[in-house]
Amino acid sequence: MSNTTTIPATVSDEAAARIAELGVQGPFDRMVEQAVKIPGLRRLEVSLAPAYDAGDDPRVILDAICDGAVFDPADPTGRTFSEWKVTTFPPEVFRHFCLLTSYESSCKEEGF
C-alpha cells in the first residue's frame, strides 16, 4: 500500500494568466512536481511578482512554506532547485520562475 501525502498548492489568477500567456504550463507543472519534494513542505503558494527593474519581466514566484522544525540556516533547497531548473529548462523558460522558501511553526507546537 502506498502512502501519499497531498501538499496544498494555490496559484493566483495573475500567476495562472502569466503562465498561460508564456505558454509554459508543462514546465510549470514539472517545477511544482519538483517543489513538492522539498523536505518539510506544508504548502506551496504561487503568485506573480511585478518586474523588479526597467526592462525586466514579472516573475512567477513559487513560495514553499515549510515546517519550522526542519529549518537549517545552511538549507540548500533554493540552490538545489535553481540548479535543477537551469539544467532542465532553457533560459527562455527558467528566467520567468523563482522559488522562495520560508519556515513557520504552528501555534499548537509553540503552546499557544
C-alpha positions, 0 to 999 in steps of 0.5 A: 500500500502506498502512502501519499501525502497531498501538499496544498498548492494555490496559484493566483489568477495573475500567476495562472494568466502569466503562465498561460500567456508564456505558454509554459504550463508543462514546465510549470507543472514539472517545477511544482512536481519538483517543489513538492519534494522539498523536505518539510513542505506544508504548502506551496503558494504561487503568485506573480511578482511585478518586474523588479527593474526597467526592462525586466519581466514579472516573475512567477514566484513559487513560495514553499512554506515549510515546517519550522522544525526542519529549518537549517540556516545552511538549507540548500533547497533554493540552490538545489532547485535553481540548479535543477531548473537551469539544467532542465529548462532553457533560459527562455523558460527558467528566467520567468520562475523563482522559488522562495522558501520560508519556515513557520511553526504552528501555534499548537507546537509553540503552546499557544 
